[in-house]
Amino acid sequence: ITFRSATGVNTDVVLYSTSDIGNATIQLIGAQHLHFRNMTFKKLIQDFNYQDNIYLKKSCTNIEISGNNLINEGGGGGIRIDTSNFVTISNNNFNYNSTASVSGVFIIAAGAKEISILRNILTGTDNGFDFRGSDSVSIIGNRIILTQTSTQSGGSQYMNCNYFTISKNHFEISGNNVFQMNAIRLNNSNISNNFFSLVSSNTLMGNILQNSNGVKFLHNTYYNNCFEYVGQNFTIMTNTKNCTIQNNIFVNEGTNRMIQINQTLAGNNINFDYNCYYTTGTVFAQYQTNTYNSISAWKTATGQDQNSIFQNVSFISATDLHLQTGQDFLKVNNPILQVTDDIDGEIRNNTNPYCGADEIVASVDFTVSGLCQTYLTTFQLSNTADIQSVAWNFGDSQTSTEQYPTHTYANAGTYTITLEITFTDNSTQTITKTIEILNKPSIILIEHE
């Protein structure tokens, strides 16, 4: 069964509640195969306890919530899922104005599995995602913009969770006493290609990992301008093992440290490497009770980050963590098989990718002039920066390896031009265009008396 706006415009149908009866605007109990599309759900009552827009409970399955507006001016959450499976939440706009604690997506019980959270926008919430006792969850392509100031709020929380994929999300968090991500007993999960931007004068922590096993942090970009002592970018608290932290960018423009490890590293198979770090603070890292003022001291003492670097990184802005060009030092020569593209879906270099979530992809175009039979046809590249070699095929069995070749077509007609470019980092680009070569103009002799 599908419930949707007949016009396809999500503001044309509004379902709302001003009462605390039922605890939700829509409550589903054991429902199956329902679709909610292109509508507005609005919860107005100011109450912290379970005041949700949509509440799924008691083994709901095959539920789709897509293209909706979810507005909550009270407490509770946007979508609450309890022991339900195969739920897809995609392309929705969550907007919350409450000062109460509100969760954009809140899984409150064990047994929730196969949940897909895709391409949603969440603004104004205390916690973008709050998962507890959940397995096999995909969180991909979402944008989370948090502006709340509630104590210990943050981008996402995970407790007792397994097999999560968290990729290509943009977490933009501002306020006081907040965190980027808090993971307690998160196991066998991949976190890759995310932007984590924390803009705050006073924060609790950046990313927290504790009692977790088999978590991979790959190709993420972290920015933190917190000036509070405890505002470190990455913290491992206790009982964590078999974790990989590679090909990330960590930038702190506050006074806080980059890394804090409260447990022992020996025997726990925790691997930091091929990362780029930068901080304006005086302490680079803390390992148990010892502090290290430089990346070299950290490397020597712990054996970690042997191929990592310490250098400032230029982003588009504090909230747009795409890279500015001209930063080849970020090419870490450590391709990761599980991460073949970047946060925007651009293909990564398969031998020497950039660390962080954004891959700078070289791009060249060409133009053609002189499209006439037996006349000189000229091929012009848009730029030659970082080009190692080119290979032209003019479509008439003739080729060239010159960057700016000329060619003469013996016959008029349609030709397919192929240009293969190899860049200095061994990445490649292929461009194909079709051109029309015109007949040579006829010469008419006019007698003049």
C-alpha positions in Angstrom: 0.0 0.0 0.0 1.3 3.4 -0.9 0.4 6.7 0.8 1.5 9.7 -1.2 0.5 13.2 -2.3 -1.5 12.9 -5.5 0.4 15.8 -7.0 3.8 14.5 -6.0 4.4 17.7 -4.0 5.2 16.9 -0.4 3.7 20.2 1.0 0.2 19.4 -0.6 -0.6 16.7 2.0 0.1 17.5 5.7 -0.5 15.0 8.5 0.0 16.6 12.0 -0.5 16.0 15.6 -1.0 18.4 18.5 -1.7 15.7 21.1 0.5 13.3 23.0 -2.0 10.5 22.5 -0.4 7.6 20.5 3.1 9.1 20.9 3.5 9.7 17.1 1.8 11.2 14.1 1.9 7.8 12.4 2.4 4.6 14.4 2.8 1.2 12.7 2.5 -2.0 14.6 3.6 -5.1 12.8 2.9 -3.5 9.4 4.3 -4.8 6.2 4.9 -3.5 2.7 3.9 0.1 3.2 5.2 3.1 1.4 5.0 6.8 2.5 6.0 9.2 -0.2 6.0 12.9 -0.9 4.0 14.1 2.2 4.6 16.3 5.2 4.5 14.9 8.8 4.3 17.4 11.6 4.6 16.9 15.3 3.8 20.0 17.4 3.5 19.0 21.0 6.3 19.9 23.4 7.1 16.6 25.1 10.3 14.7 25.4 8.9 11.2 25.8 8.5 9.4 22.5 6.9 12.2 20.5 7.8 11.1 17.1 6.7 11.7 13.6 6.7 8.1 12.6 7.0 5.1 15.0 7.6 1.6 13.7 7.3 -1.2 16.3 6.7 -4.9 16.8 8.4 -6.4 13.7 7.3 -4.0 10.9 9.0 -5.1 7.6 9.4 -3.7 4.1 8.6 -0.1 4.9 9.7 2.8 2.7 9.7 6.4 3.8 10.8 8.6 0.9 10.6 12.2 -0.3 8.8 13.6 2.8 9.1 16.6 5.1 9.3 15.7 8.7 8.8 18.6 11.1 9.0 18.2 14.8 8.7 21.1 17.2 8.4 18.9 20.3 10.7 16.2 21.8 11.3 12.7 20.7 12.4 11.9 17.2 11.7 12.0 13.5 11.5 8.3 12.8 11.7 5.7 15.6 12.2 2.1 14.7 11.7 -0.8 17.2 12.5 -4.4 16.2 11.7 -3.9 12.6 13.5 -5.0 9.4 14.0 -3.9 5.8 13.2 -0.3 6.3 14.3 2.3 3.7 14.4 6.0 4.7 15.5 8.1 1.7 15.4 11.7 0.3 13.6 13.1 3.3 14.0 16.5 4.8 14.0 16.5 8.7 13.6 19.9 10.3 13.4 20.3 14.1 13.1 23.5 16.2 12.7 22.1 19.7 15.0 22.7 22.6 14.2 19.2 23.8 16.4 16.3 22.9 15.4 15.1 19.4 16.8 12.3 17.3 16.5 12.3 13.5 16.4 8.5 13.3 16.3 6.6 16.6 16.4 2.9 16.8 15.5 2.1 20.4 15.6 -1.7 20.6 17.7 -4.7 19.6 16.5 -6.7 16.6 16.3 -3.9 14.1 18.1 -5.1 10.9 18.6 -4.2 7.2 17.9 -0.5 7.6 18.9 1.9 4.8 19.3 5.6 5.5 20.0 7.3 2.2 20.4 10.9 1.0 18.4 12.6 3.7 18.8 16.2 5.1 18.6 16.8 8.8 18.8 20.3 10.3 18.4 21.6 13.8 18.5 18.2 15.6 20.5 17.4 18.7 21.5 13.9 17.4 21.4 13.2 13.6 21.4 9.4 14.1 21.0 7.4 17.3 21.2 3.7 16.9 21.0 1.0 19.6 21.1 -2.7 19.2 20.9 -2.6 15.4 22.6 -4.7 12.7 23.2 -4.3 9.0 22.5 -0.6 8.6 23.6 1.5 5.7 23.9 5.3 6.3 24.9 6.8 3.0 24.9 10.2 1.3 23.1 12.1 4.1 23.7 15.8 5.2 23.4 16.5 8.9 23.5 20.2 10.0 23.2 20.5 13.8 22.9 23.8 15.6 21.6 22.7 19.0 23.5 23.5 22.2 22.2 20.7 24.4 24.8 18.9 26.5 26.5 16.0 24.8 24.5 16.1 21.6 26.1 15.2 18.3 26.1 13.9 14.8 25.6 10.2 15.5 25.6 7.7 18.3 26.0 3.9 18.0 25.6 1.4 20.9 25.6 -2.4 20.6 25.6 -2.2 16.8 27.1 -4.5 14.1 27.8 -4.4 10.4 27.3 -0.7 9.8 28.3 1.1 6.6 28.6 4.8 7.1 29.7 6.5 3.9 29.6 9.8 1.9 27.8 11.7 4.7 28.4 15.3 5.6 28.2 16.1 9.3 28.2 19.9 10.0 28.0 20.5 13.7 28.0 23.7 15.7 27.2 24.5 19.3 28.5 23.8 22.7 29.3 20.5 24.4 28.8 18.4 21.3 30.6 15.6 19.6 31.0 14.3 16.0 30.4 10.6 16.6 30.1 8.4 19.7 30.5 4.6 19.2 30.1 2.2 22.1 30.3 -1.5 21.2 30.3 -0.9 17.4 31.6 -3.9 15.6 32.6 -5.0 12.1 31.7 -1.7 10.5 33.1 0.5 7.8 33.2 4.3 8.1 34.6 5.9 4.9 34.4 9.0 2.7 32.6 11.2 5.2 33.1 14.9 6.0 33.0 15.7 9.8 33.0 19.4 10.4 32.8 20.6 14.1 32.7 24.4 14.4 32.4 25.2 18.1 34.1 27.3 20.8 33.4 24.6 23.4 33.1 20.9 22.7 33.2 17.6 24.4 35.0 15.5 21.9 35.4 14.8 18.2 35.0 11.1 17.5 34.8 8.6 20.4 35.4 4.8 20.0 35.1 2.4 22.9 34.5 -1.3 23.5 34.4 -1.8 19.8 35.9 -4.4 17.4 36.7 -4.5 13.7 35.9 -0.9 12.8 37.6 0.7 9.8 37.9 4.5 9.4 39.1 5.1 5.9 39.3 8.3 3.7 37.4 10.5 6.1 38.0 14.3 6.5 37.8 15.7 10.1 37.8 19.4 10.9 37.6 20.8 14.4 38.2 24.4 15.6 37.3 23.7 19.2 39.3 25.7 21.8 38.4 23.4 24.7 41.0 21.2 26.2 39.0 18.0 25.7 38.2 18.7 22.1 40.5 16.1 20.5 39.6 14.8 17.1 39.9 11.0 17.7 39.6 9.2 21.0 39.8 5.5 21.8 38.5 5.0 25.3 38.7 1.3 26.4 38.5 -2.3 25.3 38.8 -1.6 21.5 40.6 -3.8 19.1 41.2 -4.8 15.4 40.6 -1.2 14.2 42.1 0.5 11.2 42.4 4.3 10.9 44.0 5.0 7.5 44.0 7.6 4.7 42.2 10.2 6.8 42.7 14.0 7.2 42.5 15.4 10.7 42.7 19.1 11.1 42.5 21.0 14.5 42.5 24.8 14.4 41.9 25.0 18.1 44.1 24.2 21.1 43.1 20.6 21.5 45.1 17.5 20.7 44.7 15.3 17.7 44.5 11.8 19.3 43.8 10.4 22.7 44.2 6.7 23.5 43.2 5.7 27.0 43.9 1.9 26.6 46.9 0.0 25.7 47.7 -0.4 21.9 49.9 -3.5 22.3 48.1 -6.7 21.3 44.9 -5.0 20.2 45.7 -4.7 16.5 44.9 -1.0 16.2 46.6 0.6 13.2 46.9 4.4 12.5 48.7 5.1 9.2 48.8 7.1 6.0 46.9 9.9 7.6 47.5 13.7 7.3 47.4 15.6 10.6 47.5 19.3 11.5 46.9 21.1 14.7 47.6 24.6 16.1 47.7 23.2 19.6 50.8 22.4 21.5 50.0 18.7 22.2 49.8 16.3 19.2 48.6 13.2 21.1 48.1 11.6 24.4 48.6 7.9 25.0 47.4 6.8 28.4 49.2 9.2 30.8 51.9 10.3 28.3 51.6 13.3 26.0 53.5 13.9 22.8 54.1 17.3 21.3 54.9 16.2 17.8 54.0 13.5 15.3 57.6 12.3 15.3 57.4 11.8 19.1 54.1 9.9 18.7 55.6 7.7 15.9 58.7 6.8 18.0 56.8 6.1 21.2 53.9 4.1 19.7 55.0 2.8 16.3 51.8 4.2 14.9 51.4 6.5 11.8 54.8 5.6 10.3 53.7 6.8 6.9 51.5 9.7 8.1 52.4 13.4 7.7 51.9 16.6 9.5 50.9 19.5 7.3 48.1 22.1 7.1 45.3 21.4 4.6 43.3 24.0 2.6 39.6 23.4 2.4 37.0 25.4 0.5 35.7 26.5 3.9 35.3 25.2 7.5 31.9 23.6 6.6 32.8 22.6 3.0 35.7 20.2 3.3 36.4 19.7 -0.4 40.0 20.3 -1.1 41.5 23.2 -2.8 43.9 22.3 -5.6 47.7 22.2 -5.5 48.0 19.9 -2.5 49.8 16.9 -3.9 51.3 16.1 -0.5 48.0 14.5 0.2 48.6 11.7 -2.2 49.5 8.9 0.2 50.4 6.0 -2.2 48.1 3.7 -0.2 45.1 2.6 -2.4 42.4 0.8 -0.4 40.4 -1.8 -2.3 37.2 -1.1 -0.4 37.2 2.6 -1.3 37.3 3.1 -5.1 35.6 6.5 -5.3 35.2 9.6 -3.1 32.4 11.5 -1.3 31.1 12.8 -4.6 31.3 9.5 -6.5 34.4 10.5 -8.4 36.8 7.6 -9.1 39.9 7.5 -7.0 43.4 7.1 -8.4 44.0 3.3 -8.1 47.7 3.7 -7.2 48.2 7.0 -5.4 44.9 8.4 -4.1 44.4 11.5 -2.0 43.8 10.9 1.7 40.6 12.3 3.1 37.1 12.1 1.6 37.7 14.3 -1.4 39.7 13.1 -4.4 41.0 15.8 -6.7 40.4 14.4 -10.1 42.4 15.8 -13.0 40.2 16.9 -15.9 41.1 18.1 -19.4 39.0 18.9 -22.4 39.9 19.8 -26.0 38.5 21.9 -28.8 38.8 21.5 -32.6 39.1 24.3 -35.2 39.5 24.2 -39.0 36.8 21.7 -39.9 37.3 21.5 -43.6 38.5 18.9 -46.1 42.2 19.2 -47.0 42.6 22.2 -44.7 44.6 22.1 -41.5 42.5 21.0 -38.5 43.9 22.1 -35.1 43.3 20.4 -31.8 43.7 22.4 -28.6 43.9 21.1 -25.0 42.1 23.2 -22.3 45.2 22.8 -20.0 48.3 20.7 -19.8 48.8 20.7 -16.0 50.1 17.4 -14.7 49.8 15.7 -18.1 52.4 13.0 -18.6 51.4 11.8 -22.1 48.6 12.0 -24.6 47.4 9.7 -27.4 45.2 11.0 -30.2 43.1 9.0 -32.6 41.7 11.2 -35.4 39.1 8.7 -36.5 40.7 8.1 -39.9 43.3 5.6 -38.8 45.8 8.4 -38.1 47.2 9.1 -34.6 49.5 11.5 -32.8 51.2 11.8 -29.4 51.6 15.6 -29.6 49.8 17.7 -27.0 48.7 20.2 -29.6 48.5 18.3 -32.9 47.3 19.4 -36.3 45.8 17.0 -38.9 44.5 17.2 -42.4 41.4 15.1 -43.4 41.5 13.9 -47.0 37.7 13.4 -47.2 34.7 15.2 -45.8 32.5 13.3 -43.4 31.9 12.4 -39.7 34.9 11.4 -37.6 35.1 10.2 -34.0 38.1 11.7 -32.1 39.5 9.8 -29.1 42.0 11.4 -26.7 43.6 9.2 -24.0 45.5 11.2 -21.3 47.9 9.9 -18.7 48.6 12.2 -15.8 51.8 12.4 -13.7 50.1 10.4 -10.9 49.4 7.6 -13.4 45.7 8.3 -13.4 44.0 8.4 -16.9 41.2 10.1 -18.7 39.6 9.3 -22.0 37.6 11.9 -24.1 35.6 11.0 -27.2 34.0 13.6 -29.5 32.4 13.5 -32.9 33.3 16.2 -35.5 31.9 17.0 -39.0 34.5 17.7 -41.7 33.0 19.8 -44.4 33.6 19.6 -48.2 36.3 21.9 -49.5 34.6 25.0 -51.0 34.4 25.1 -54.7 36.3 27.8 -56.6 34.2 29.6 -59.2 36.0 31.7 -61.8 34.2 34.8 -62.9 35.3 36.5 -66.1 35.5 40.2 -66.0 35.6 42.4 -69.1 
